Amino acid sequence: MSSTDERQLVARKDVARIYGIPPRFLEVAAMRGDGPRFIKIGRLCYYRVSEIEHWLDAQTVTPGADQLGRED
């Protein structure tokens, strides 16, 4: 991916469509401060491709008993 592509701004609805992340999840994550960094222009939120990729990489989990989400 070229540096121009990485800096490209993508609207929240397009992030949802391209990456399969529900728009509501992105909204809530933005409010909590634990989603990908974004740029707000007026009332609209945009994401840099590089920020989305970085955030997704940080969500990677190595499979194991501790990551199953079970409450034992």
mmCIF file of the N, C-alpha and C atoms, coordinates in Angstrom:
data_MODEL
# 
_entry.id   MODEL 
# 
loop_
_atom_site.group_PDB 
_atom_site.id 
_atom_site.type_symbol 
_atom_site.label_atom_id 
_atom_site.label_alt_id 
_atom_site.label_comp_id 
_atom_site.label_asym_id 
_atom_site.label_entity_id 
_atom_site.label_seq_id 
_atom_site.pdbx_PDB_ins_code 
_atom_site.Cartn_x 
_atom_site.Cartn_y 
_atom_site.Cartn_z 
_atom_site.occupancy 
_atom_site.B_iso_or_equiv 
_atom_site.pdbx_formal_charge 
_atom_site.auth_seq_id 
_atom_site.auth_comp_id 
_atom_site.auth_asym_id 
_atom_site.auth_atom_id 
_atom_site.pdbx_PDB_model_num 
ATOM 1   N N  . MET A 1 1  ? 0.855   -1.165  0.000  1.00 0.00 ? 1  MET A N  1 
ATOM 2   C CA . MET A 1 1  ? 0.000   0.000   0.000  1.00 0.00 ? 1  MET A CA 1 
ATOM 3   C C  . MET A 1 1  ? 0.904   1.230   0.000  1.00 0.00 ? 1  MET A C  1 
ATOM 4   N N  . SER A 1 2  ? 0.632   2.185   -0.842 1.00 0.00 ? 2  SER A N  1 
ATOM 5   C CA . SER A 1 2  ? 1.451   3.394   -0.912 1.00 0.00 ? 2  SER A CA 1 
ATOM 6   C C  . SER A 1 2  ? 1.108   4.324   0.242  1.00 0.00 ? 2  SER A C  1 
ATOM 7   N N  . SER A 1 3  ? 2.027   5.270   0.520  1.00 0.00 ? 3  SER A N  1 
ATOM 8   C CA . SER A 1 3  ? 1.775   6.200   1.624  1.00 0.00 ? 3  SER A CA 1 
ATOM 9   C C  . SER A 1 3  ? 0.558   7.071   1.343  1.00 0.00 ? 3  SER A C  1 
ATOM 10  N N  . THR A 1 4  ? 0.264   7.323   0.057  1.00 0.00 ? 4  THR A N  1 
ATOM 11  C CA . THR A 1 4  ? -0.930  8.089   -0.299 1.00 0.00 ? 4  THR A CA 1 
ATOM 12  C C  . THR A 1 4  ? -2.184  7.317   0.089  1.00 0.00 ? 4  THR A C  1 
ATOM 13  N N  . ASP A 1 5  ? -2.213  6.012   -0.191 1.00 0.00 ? 5  ASP A N  1 
ATOM 14  C CA . ASP A 1 5  ? -3.358  5.175   0.180  1.00 0.00 ? 5  ASP A CA 1 
ATOM 15  C C  . ASP A 1 5  ? -3.543  5.134   1.693  1.00 0.00 ? 5  ASP A C  1 
ATOM 16  N N  . GLU A 1 6  ? -2.431  5.046   2.443  1.00 0.00 ? 6  GLU A N  1 
ATOM 17  C CA . GLU A 1 6  ? -2.508  4.955   3.896  1.00 0.00 ? 6  GLU A CA 1 
ATOM 18  C C  . GLU A 1 6  ? -3.079  6.226   4.516  1.00 0.00 ? 6  GLU A C  1 
ATOM 19  N N  . ARG A 1 7  ? -2.896  7.370   3.855  1.00 0.00 ? 7  ARG A N  1 
ATOM 20  C CA . ARG A 1 7  ? -3.385  8.643   4.384  1.00 0.00 ? 7  ARG A CA 1 
ATOM 21  C C  . ARG A 1 7  ? -4.786  8.966   3.880  1.00 0.00 ? 7  ARG A C  1 
ATOM 22  N N  . GLN A 1 8  ? -5.306  8.154   2.980  1.00 0.00 ? 8  GLN A N  1 
ATOM 23  C CA . GLN A 1 8  ? -6.635  8.389   2.423  1.00 0.00 ? 8  GLN A CA 1 
ATOM 24  C C  . GLN A 1 8  ? -7.677  8.377   3.536  1.00 0.00 ? 8  GLN A C  1 
ATOM 25  N N  . LEU A 1 9  ? -8.617  9.321   3.469  1.00 0.00 ? 9  LEU A N  1 
ATOM 26  C CA . LEU A 1 9  ? -9.700  9.378   4.448  1.00 0.00 ? 9  LEU A CA 1 
ATOM 27  C C  . LEU A 1 9  ? -10.888 8.556   3.967  1.00 0.00 ? 9  LEU A C  1 
ATOM 28  N N  . VAL A 1 10 ? -11.445 7.778   4.883  1.00 0.00 ? 10 VAL A N  1 
ATOM 29  C CA . VAL A 1 10 ? -12.578 6.911   4.575  1.00 0.00 ? 10 VAL A CA 1 
ATOM 30  C C  . VAL A 1 10 ? -13.693 7.243   5.563  1.00 0.00 ? 10 VAL A C  1 
ATOM 31  N N  . ALA A 1 11 ? -14.898 7.466   5.060  1.00 0.00 ? 11 ALA A N  1 
ATOM 32  C CA . ALA A 1 11 ? -16.049 7.768   5.914  1.00 0.00 ? 11 ALA A CA 1 
ATOM 33  C C  . ALA A 1 11 ? -16.409 6.547   6.765  1.00 0.00 ? 11 ALA A C  1 
ATOM 34  N N  . ARG A 1 12 ? -17.016 6.799   7.914  1.00 0.00 ? 12 ARG A N  1 
ATOM 35  C CA . ARG A 1 12 ? -17.380 5.722   8.845  1.00 0.00 ? 12 ARG A CA 1 
ATOM 36  C C  . ARG A 1 12 ? -18.229 4.653   8.162  1.00 0.00 ? 12 ARG A C  1 
ATOM 37  N N  . LYS A 1 13 ? -19.212 5.063   7.370  1.00 0.00 ? 13 LYS A N  1 
ATOM 38  C CA . LYS A 1 13 ? -20.075 4.073   6.706  1.00 0.00 ? 13 LYS A CA 1 
ATOM 39  C C  . LYS A 1 13 ? -19.278 3.212   5.736  1.00 0.00 ? 13 LYS A C  1 
ATOM 40  N N  . ASP A 1 14 ? -18.243 3.796   5.125  1.00 0.00 ? 14 ASP A N  1 
ATOM 41  C CA . ASP A 1 14 ? -17.411 3.035   4.197  1.00 0.00 ? 14 ASP A CA 1 
ATOM 42  C C  . ASP A 1 14 ? -16.457 2.100   4.937  1.00 0.00 ? 14 ASP A C  1 
ATOM 43  N N  . VAL A 1 15 ? -15.974 2.530   6.102  1.00 0.00 ? 15 VAL A N  1 
ATOM 44  C CA . VAL A 1 15 ? -15.161 1.637   6.937  1.00 0.00 ? 15 VAL A CA 1 
ATOM 45  C C  . VAL A 1 15 ? -15.996 0.412   7.290  1.00 0.00 ? 15 VAL A C  1 
ATOM 46  N N  . ALA A 1 16 ? -17.237 0.650   7.669  1.00 0.00 ? 16 ALA A N  1 
ATOM 47  C CA . ALA A 1 16 ? -18.138 -0.449  8.023  1.00 0.00 ? 16 ALA A CA 1 
ATOM 48  C C  . ALA A 1 16 ? -18.321 -1.405  6.847  1.00 0.00 ? 16 ALA A C  1 
ATOM 49  N N  . ARG A 1 17 ? -18.523 -0.857  5.672  1.00 0.00 ? 17 ARG A N  1 
ATOM 50  C CA . ARG A 1 17 ? -18.752 -1.683  4.486  1.00 0.00 ? 17 ARG A CA 1 
ATOM 51  C C  . ARG A 1 17 ? -17.486 -2.446  4.088  1.00 0.00 ? 17 ARG A C  1 
ATOM 52  N N  . ILE A 1 18 ? -16.353 -1.771  4.063  1.00 0.00 ? 18 ILE A N  1 
ATOM 53  C CA . ILE A 1 18 ? -15.105 -2.377  3.593  1.00 0.00 ? 18 ILE A CA 1 
ATOM 54  C C  . ILE A 1 18 ? -14.585 -3.435  4.568  1.00 0.00 ? 18 ILE A C  1 
ATOM 55  N N  . TYR A 1 19 ? -14.632 -3.118  5.866  1.00 0.00 ? 19 TYR A N  1 
ATOM 56  C CA . TYR A 1 19 ? -14.026 -3.994  6.866  1.00 0.00 ? 19 TYR A CA 1 
ATOM 57  C C  . TYR A 1 19 ? -15.031 -4.876  7.596  1.00 0.00 ? 19 TYR A C  1 
ATOM 58  N N  . GLY A 1 20 ? -16.320 -4.671  7.352  1.00 0.00 ? 20 GLY A N  1 
ATOM 59  C CA . GLY A 1 20 ? -17.338 -5.497  7.999  1.00 0.00 ? 20 GLY A CA 1 
ATOM 60  C C  . GLY A 1 20 ? -17.519 -5.191  9.479  1.00 0.00 ? 20 GLY A C  1 
ATOM 61  N N  . ILE A 1 21 ? -17.198 -3.959  9.868  1.00 0.00 ? 21 ILE A N  1 
ATOM 62  C CA . ILE A 1 21 ? -17.363 -3.530  11.253 1.00 0.00 ? 21 ILE A CA 1 
ATOM 63  C C  . ILE A 1 21 ? -18.661 -2.726  11.332 1.00 0.00 ? 21 ILE A C  1 
ATOM 64  N N  . PRO A 1 22 ? -19.596 -3.109  12.173 1.00 0.00 ? 22 PRO A N  1 
ATOM 65  C CA . PRO A 1 22 ? -20.865 -2.373  12.240 1.00 0.00 ? 22 PRO A CA 1 
ATOM 66  C C  . PRO A 1 22 ? -20.647 -0.888  12.554 1.00 0.00 ? 22 PRO A C  1 
ATOM 67  N N  . PRO A 1 23 ? -21.349 0.005   11.845 1.00 0.00 ? 23 PRO A N  1 
ATOM 68  C CA . PRO A 1 23 ? -21.190 1.441   12.100 1.00 0.00 ? 23 PRO A CA 1 
ATOM 69  C C  . PRO A 1 23 ? -21.464 1.811   13.557 1.00 0.00 ? 23 PRO A C  1 
ATOM 70  N N  . ARG A 1 24 ? -22.442 1.166   14.167 1.00 0.00 ? 24 ARG A N  1 
ATOM 71  C CA . ARG A 1 24 ? -22.766 1.474   15.569 1.00 0.00 ? 24 ARG A CA 1 
ATOM 72  C C  . ARG A 1 24 ? -21.597 1.125   16.486 1.00 0.00 ? 24 ARG A C  1 
ATOM 73  N N  . PHE A 1 25 ? -20.902 0.029   16.185 1.00 0.00 ? 25 PHE A N  1 
ATOM 74  C CA . PHE A 1 25 ? -19.723 -0.327  16.975 1.00 0.00 ? 25 PHE A CA 1 
ATOM 75  C C  . PHE A 1 25 ? -18.681 0.779   16.888 1.00 0.00 ? 25 PHE A C  1 
ATOM 76  N N  . LEU A 1 26 ? -18.457 1.299   15.675 1.00 0.00 ? 26 LEU A N  1 
ATOM 77  C CA . LEU A 1 26 ? -17.487 2.378   15.493 1.00 0.00 ? 26 LEU A CA 1 
ATOM 78  C C  . LEU A 1 26 ? -17.904 3.632   16.263 1.00 0.00 ? 26 LEU A C  1 
ATOM 79  N N  . GLU A 1 27 ? -19.200 3.933   16.266 1.00 0.00 ? 27 GLU A N  1 
ATOM 80  C CA . GLU A 1 27 ? -19.704 5.101   17.004 1.00 0.00 ? 27 GLU A CA 1 
ATOM 81  C C  . GLU A 1 27 ? -19.458 4.948   18.503 1.00 0.00 ? 27 GLU A C  1 
ATOM 82  N N  . VAL A 1 28 ? -19.827 3.797   19.038 1.00 0.00 ? 28 VAL A N  1 
ATOM 83  C CA . VAL A 1 28 ? -19.672 3.556   20.474 1.00 0.00 ? 28 VAL A CA 1 
ATOM 84  C C  . VAL A 1 28 ? -18.190 3.523   20.850 1.00 0.00 ? 28 VAL A C  1 
ATOM 85  N N  . ALA A 1 29 ? -17.378 2.869   20.035 1.00 0.00 ? 29 ALA A N  1 
ATOM 86  C CA . ALA A 1 29 ? -15.937 2.810   20.305 1.00 0.00 ? 29 ALA A CA 1 
ATOM 87  C C  . ALA A 1 29 ? -15.328 4.206   20.288 1.00 0.00 ? 29 ALA A C  1 
ATOM 88  N N  . ALA A 1 30 ? -15.806 5.063   19.397 1.00 0.00 ? 30 ALA A N  1 
ATOM 89  C CA . ALA A 1 30 ? -15.309 6.444   19.344 1.00 0.00 ? 30 ALA A CA 1 
ATOM 90  C C  . ALA A 1 30 ? -15.680 7.189   20.622 1.00 0.00 ? 30 ALA A C  1 
ATOM 91  N N  . MET A 1 31 ? -16.892 6.986   21.111 1.00 0.00 ? 31 MET A N  1 
ATOM 92  C CA . MET A 1 31 ? -17.324 7.652   22.351 1.00 0.00 ? 31 MET A CA 1 
ATOM 93  C C  . MET A 1 31 ? -16.530 7.160   23.559 1.00 0.00 ? 31 MET A C  1 
ATOM 94  N N  . ARG A 1 32 ? -16.213 5.861   23.577 1.00 0.00 ? 32 ARG A N  1 
ATOM 95  C CA . ARG A 1 32 ? -15.452 5.281   24.694 1.00 0.00 ? 32 ARG A CA 1 
ATOM 96  C C  . ARG A 1 32 ? -13.963 5.582   24.579 1.00 0.00 ? 32 ARG A C  1 
ATOM 97  N N  . GLY A 1 33 ? -13.525 5.934   23.374 1.00 0.00 ? 33 GLY A N  1 
ATOM 98  C CA . GLY A 1 33 ? -12.109 6.221   23.157 1.00 0.00 ? 33 GLY A CA 1 
ATOM 99  C C  . GLY A 1 33 ? -11.262 4.992   22.921 1.00 0.00 ? 33 GLY A C  1 
ATOM 100 N N  . ASP A 1 34 ? -11.891 3.862   22.566 1.00 0.00 ? 34 ASP A N  1 
ATOM 101 C CA . ASP A 1 34 ? -11.099 2.655   22.341 1.00 0.00 ? 34 ASP A CA 1 
ATOM 102 C C  . ASP A 1 34 ? -11.196 2.121   20.914 1.00 0.00 ? 34 ASP A C  1 
ATOM 103 N N  . GLY A 1 35 ? -11.701 2.911   20.011 1.00 0.00 ? 35 GLY A N  1 
ATOM 104 C CA . GLY A 1 35 ? -11.752 2.531   18.603 1.00 0.00 ? 35 GLY A CA 1 
ATOM 105 C C  . GLY A 1 35 ? -10.578 3.121   17.846 1.00 0.00 ? 35 GLY A C  1 
ATOM 106 N N  . PRO A 1 36 ? -10.588 2.976   16.539 1.00 0.00 ? 36 PRO A N  1 
ATOM 107 C CA . PRO A 1 36 ? -9.517  3.583   15.747 1.00 0.00 ? 36 PRO A CA 1 
ATOM 108 C C  . PRO A 1 36 ? -9.587  5.107   15.828 1.00 0.00 ? 36 PRO A C  1 
ATOM 109 N N  . ARG A 1 37 ? -8.428  5.756   15.788 1.00 0.00 ? 37 ARG A N  1 
ATOM 110 C CA . ARG A 1 37 ? -8.403  7.217   15.784 1.00 0.00 ? 37 ARG A CA 1 
ATOM 111 C C  . ARG A 1 37 ? -9.100  7.714   14.532 1.00 0.00 ? 37 ARG A C  1 
ATOM 112 N N  . PHE A 1 38 ? -9.775  8.852   14.645 1.00 0.00 ? 38 PHE A N  1 
ATOM 113 C CA . PHE A 1 38 ? -10.528 9.383   13.513 1.00 0.00 ? 38 PHE A CA 1 
ATOM 114 C C  . PHE A 1 38 ? -10.385 10.886  13.443 1.00 0.00 ? 38 PHE A C  1 
ATOM 115 N N  . ILE A 1 39 ? -10.825 11.433  12.332 1.00 0.00 ? 39 ILE A N  1 
ATOM 116 C CA . ILE A 1 39 ? -10.809 12.869  12.089 1.00 0.00 ? 39 ILE A CA 1 
ATOM 117 C C  . ILE A 1 39 ? -12.252 13.308  11.971 1.00 0.00 ? 39 ILE A C  1 
ATOM 118 N N  . LYS A 1 40 ? -12.614 14.347  12.714 1.00 0.00 ? 40 LYS A N  1 
ATOM 119 C CA . LYS A 1 40 ? -13.984 14.845  12.659 1.00 0.00 ? 40 LYS A CA 1 
ATOM 120 C C  . LYS A 1 40 ? -13.987 16.146  11.866 1.00 0.00 ? 40 LYS A C  1 
ATOM 121 N N  . ILE A 1 41 ? -14.783 16.175  10.823 1.00 0.00 ? 41 ILE A N  1 
ATOM 122 C CA . ILE A 1 41 ? -14.955 17.366  9.996  1.00 0.00 ? 41 ILE A CA 1 
ATOM 123 C C  . ILE A 1 41 ? -16.444 17.690  10.026 1.00 0.00 ? 41 ILE A C  1 
ATOM 124 N N  . GLY A 1 42 ? -16.772 18.760  10.728 1.00 0.00 ? 42 GLY A N  1 
ATOM 125 C CA . GLY A 1 42 ? -18.185 19.068  10.922 1.00 0.00 ? 42 GLY A CA 1 
ATOM 126 C C  . GLY A 1 42 ? -18.814 17.980  11.768 1.00 0.00 ? 42 GLY A C  1 
ATOM 127 N N  . ARG A 1 43 ? -19.870 17.389  11.259 1.00 0.00 ? 43 ARG A N  1 
ATOM 128 C CA . ARG A 1 43 ? -20.563 16.314  11.985 1.00 0.00 ? 43 ARG A CA 1 
ATOM 129 C C  . ARG A 1 43 ? -20.141 14.928  11.516 1.00 0.00 ? 43 ARG A C  1 
ATOM 130 N N  . LEU A 1 44 ? -19.259 14.871  10.528 1.00 0.00 ? 44 LEU A N  1 
ATOM 131 C CA . LEU A 1 44 ? -18.865 13.588  9.954  1.00 0.00 ? 44 LEU A CA 1 
ATOM 132 C C  . LEU A 1 44 ? -17.514 13.129  10.482 1.00 0.00 ? 44 LEU A C  1 
ATOM 133 N N  . CYS A 1 45 ? -17.355 11.814  10.604 1.00 0.00 ? 45 CYS A N  1 
ATOM 134 C CA . CYS A 1 45 ? -16.103 11.219  11.064 1.00 0.00 ? 45 CYS A CA 1 
ATOM 135 C C  . CYS A 1 45 ? -15.457 10.457  9.917  1.00 0.00 ? 45 CYS A C  1 
ATOM 136 N N  . TYR A 1 46 ? -14.160 10.649  9.800  1.00 0.00 ? 46 TYR A N  1 
ATOM 137 C CA . TYR A 1 46 ? -13.378 9.978   8.768  1.00 0.00 ? 46 TYR A CA 1 
ATOM 138 C C  . TYR A 1 46 ? -12.200 9.277   9.426  1.00 0.00 ? 46 TYR A C  1 
ATOM 139 N N  . TYR A 1 47 ? -11.769 8.193   8.804  1.00 0.00 ? 47 TYR A N  1 
ATOM 140 C CA . TYR A 1 47 ? -10.655 7.410   9.315  1.00 0.00 ? 47 TYR A CA 1 
ATOM 141 C C  . TYR A 1 47 ? -9.578  7.328   8.243  1.00 0.00 ? 47 TYR A C  1 
ATOM 142 N N  . ARG A 1 48 ? -8.320  7.434   8.666  1.00 0.00 ? 48 ARG A N  1 
ATOM 143 C CA . ARG A 1 48 ? -7.219  7.168   7.744  1.00 0.00 ? 48 ARG A CA 1 
ATOM 144 C C  . ARG A 1 48 ? -7.074  5.652   7.651  1.00 0.00 ? 48 ARG A C  1 
ATOM 145 N N  . VAL A 1 49 ? -6.801  5.167   6.458  1.00 0.00 ? 49 VAL A N  1 
ATOM 146 C CA . VAL A 1 49 ? -6.621  3.729   6.259  1.00 0.00 ? 49 VAL A CA 1 
ATOM 147 C C  . VAL A 1 49 ? -5.537  3.212   7.199  1.00 0.00 ? 49 VAL A C  1 
ATOM 148 N N  . SER A 1 50 ? -4.452  3.959   7.351  1.00 0.00 ? 50 SER A N  1 
ATOM 149 C CA . SER A 1 50 ? -3.356  3.524   8.225  1.00 0.00 ? 50 SER A CA 1 
ATOM 150 C C  . SER A 1 50 ? -3.816  3.384   9.677  1.00 0.00 ? 50 SER A C  1 
ATOM 151 N N  . GLU A 1 51 ? -4.707  4.258   10.139 1.00 0.00 ? 51 GLU A N  1 
ATOM 152 C CA . GLU A 1 51 ? -5.220  4.172   11.512 1.00 0.00 ? 51 GLU A CA 1 
ATOM 153 C C  . GLU A 1 51 ? -6.110  2.946   11.694 1.00 0.00 ? 51 GLU A C  1 
ATOM 154 N N  . ILE A 1 52 ? -6.921  2.655   10.690 1.00 0.00 ? 52 ILE A N  1 
ATOM 155 C CA . ILE A 1 52 ? -7.784  1.471   10.756 1.00 0.00 ? 52 ILE A CA 1 
ATOM 156 C C  . ILE A 1 52 ? -6.929  0.216   10.818 1.00 0.00 ? 52 ILE A C  1 
ATOM 157 N N  . GLU A 1 53 ? -5.937  0.129   9.924  1.00 0.00 ? 53 GLU A N  1 
ATOM 158 C CA . GLU A 1 53 ? -5.062  -1.045  9.875  1.00 0.00 ? 53 GLU A CA 1 
ATOM 159 C C  . GLU A 1 53 ? -4.306  -1.212  11.195 1.00 0.00 ? 53 GLU A C  1 
ATOM 160 N N  . HIS A 1 54 ? -3.801  -0.119  11.736 1.00 0.00 ? 54 HIS A N  1 
ATOM 161 C CA . HIS A 1 54 ? -3.068  -0.168  13.007 1.00 0.00 ? 54 HIS A CA 1 
ATOM 162 C C  . HIS A 1 54 ? -3.987  -0.656  14.129 1.00 0.00 ? 54 HIS A C  1 
ATOM 163 N N  . TRP A 1 55 ? -5.194  -0.124  14.195 1.00 0.00 ? 55 TRP A N  1 
ATOM 164 C CA . TRP A 1 55 ? -6.146  -0.523  15.225 1.00 0.00 ? 55 TRP A CA 1 
ATOM 165 C C  . TRP A 1 55 ? -6.520  -2.001  15.081 1.00 0.00 ? 55 TRP A C  1 
ATOM 166 N N  . LEU A 1 56 ? -6.760  -2.438  13.856 1.00 0.00 ? 56 LEU A N  1 
ATOM 167 C CA . LEU A 1 56 ? -7.096  -3.844  13.633 1.00 0.00 ? 56 LEU A CA 1 
ATOM 168 C C  . LEU A 1 56 ? -5.952  -4.757  14.066 1.00 0.00 ? 56 LEU A C  1 
ATOM 169 N N  . ASP A 1 57 ? -4.711  -4.367  13.747 1.00 0.00 ? 57 ASP A N  1 
ATOM 170 C CA . ASP A 1 57 ? -3.557  -5.163  14.171 1.00 0.00 ? 57 ASP A CA 1 
ATOM 171 C C  . ASP A 1 57 ? -3.505  -5.283  15.691 1.00 0.00 ? 57 ASP A C  1 
ATOM 172 N N  . ALA A 1 58 ? -3.858  -4.211  16.385 1.00 0.00 ? 58 ALA A N  1 
ATOM 173 C CA . ALA A 1 58 ? -3.835  -4.217  17.851 1.00 0.00 ? 58 ALA A CA 1 
ATOM 174 C C  . ALA A 1 58 ? -4.935  -5.101  18.439 1.00 0.00 ? 58 ALA A C  1 
ATOM 175 N N  . GLN A 1 59 ? -5.938  -5.461  17.649 1.00 0.00 ? 59 GLN A N  1 
ATOM 176 C CA . GLN A 1 59 ? -7.046  -6.300  18.126 1.00 0.00 ? 59 GLN A CA 1 
ATOM 177 C C  . GLN A 1 59 ? -6.741  -7.785  17.986 1.00 0.00 ? 59 GLN A C  1 
ATOM 178 N N  . THR A 1 60 ? -5.612  -8.120  17.396 1.00 0.00 ? 60 THR A N  1 
ATOM 179 C CA . THR A 1 60 ? -5.251  -9.513  17.170 1.00 0.00 ? 60 THR A CA 1 
ATOM 180 C C  . THR A 1 60 ? -5.053  -10.229 18.504 1.00 0.00 ? 60 THR A C  1 
ATOM 181 N N  . VAL A 1 61 ? -5.671  -11.393 18.630 1.00 0.00 ? 61 VAL A N  1 
ATOM 182 C CA . VAL A 1 61 ? -5.600  -12.185 19.854 1.00 0.00 ? 61 VAL A CA 1 
ATOM 183 C C  . VAL A 1 61 ? -5.021  -13.549 19.512 1.00 0.00 ? 61 VAL A C  1 
ATOM 184 N N  . THR A 1 62 ? -4.083  -14.000 20.328 1.00 0.00 ? 62 THR A N  1 
ATOM 185 C CA . THR A 1 62 ? -3.554  -15.344 20.174 1.00 0.00 ? 62 THR A CA 1 
ATOM 186 C C  . THR A 1 62 ? -4.511  -16.294 20.877 1.00 0.00 ? 62 THR A C  1 
ATOM 187 N N  . PRO A 1 63 ? -5.013  -17.308 20.166 1.00 0.00 ? 63 PRO A N  1 
ATOM 188 C CA . PRO A 1 63 ? -5.991  -18.216 20.770 1.00 0.00 ? 63 PRO A CA 1 
ATOM 189 C C  . PRO A 1 63 ? -5.448  -18.898 22.025 1.00 0.00 ? 63 PRO A C  1 
ATOM 190 N N  . GLY A 1 64 ? -6.308  -19.037 22.985 1.00 0.00 ? 64 GLY A N  1 
ATOM 191 C CA . GLY A 1 64 ? -5.962  -19.705 24.235 1.00 0.00 ? 64 GLY A CA 1 
ATOM 192 C C  . GLY A 1 64 ? -7.126  -19.591 25.200 1.00 0.00 ? 64 GLY A C  1 
ATOM 193 N N  . ALA A 1 65 ? -7.063  -20.320 26.277 1.00 0.00 ? 65 ALA A N  1 
ATOM 194 C CA . ALA A 1 65 ? -8.170  -20.352 27.237 1.00 0.00 ? 65 ALA A CA 1 
ATOM 195 C C  . ALA A 1 65 ? -8.493  -18.976 27.798 1.00 0.00 ? 65 ALA A C  1 
ATOM 196 N N  . ASP A 1 66 ? -7.485  -18.134 27.987 1.00 0.00 ? 66 ASP A N  1 
ATOM 197 C CA . ASP A 1 66 ? -7.719  -16.811 28.570 1.00 0.00 ? 66 ASP A CA 1 
ATOM 198 C C  . ASP A 1 66 ? -8.473  -15.885 27.626 1.00 0.00 ? 66 ASP A C  1 
ATOM 199 N N  . GLN A 1 67 ? -8.470  -16.150 26.345 1.00 0.00 ? 67 GLN A N  1 
ATOM 200 C CA . GLN A 1 67 ? -9.097  -15.260 25.379 1.00 0.00 ? 67 GLN A CA 1 
ATOM 201 C C  . GLN A 1 67 ? -10.467 -15.733 24.911 1.00 0.00 ? 67 GLN A C  1 
ATOM 202 N N  . LEU A 1 68 ? -11.022 -16.746 25.515 1.00 0.00 ? 68 LEU A N  1 
ATOM 203 C CA . LEU A 1 68 ? -12.293 -17.284 25.048 1.00 0.00 ? 68 LEU A CA 1 
ATOM 204 C C  . LEU A 1 68 ? -13.489 -16.449 25.487 1.00 0.00 ? 68 LEU A C  1 
ATOM 205 N N  . GLY A 1 69 ? -13.293 -15.513 26.383 1.00 0.00 ? 69 GLY A N  1 
ATOM 206 C CA . GLY A 1 69 ? -14.391 -14.664 26.824 1.00 0.00 ? 69 GLY A CA 1 
ATOM 207 C C  . GLY A 1 69 ? -15.344 -15.354 27.780 1.00 0.00 ? 69 GLY A C  1 
ATOM 208 N N  . ARG A 1 70 ? -14.907 -16.432 28.367 1.00 0.00 ? 70 ARG A N  1 
ATOM 209 C CA . ARG A 1 70 ? -15.763 -17.176 29.295 1.00 0.00 ? 70 ARG A CA 1 
ATOM 210 C C  . ARG A 1 70 ? -15.620 -16.612 30.697 1.00 0.00 ? 70 ARG A C  1 
ATOM 211 N N  . GLU A 1 71 ? -16.708 -16.646 31.422 1.00 0.00 ? 71 GLU A N  1 
ATOM 212 C CA . GLU A 1 71 ? -16.684 -16.255 32.830 1.00 0.00 ? 71 GLU A CA 1 
ATOM 213 C C  . GLU A 1 71 ? -16.839 -17.519 33.652 1.00 0.00 ? 71 GLU A C  1 
ATOM 214 N N  . ASP A 1 72 ? -15.715 -18.062 34.096 1.00 0.00 ? 72 ASP A N  1 
ATOM 215 C CA . ASP A 1 72 ? -15.738 -19.310 34.878 1.00 0.00 ? 72 ASP A CA 1 
ATOM 216 C C  . ASP A 1 72 ? -15.742 -19.030 36.346 1.00 0.00 ? 72 ASP A C  1 
# 
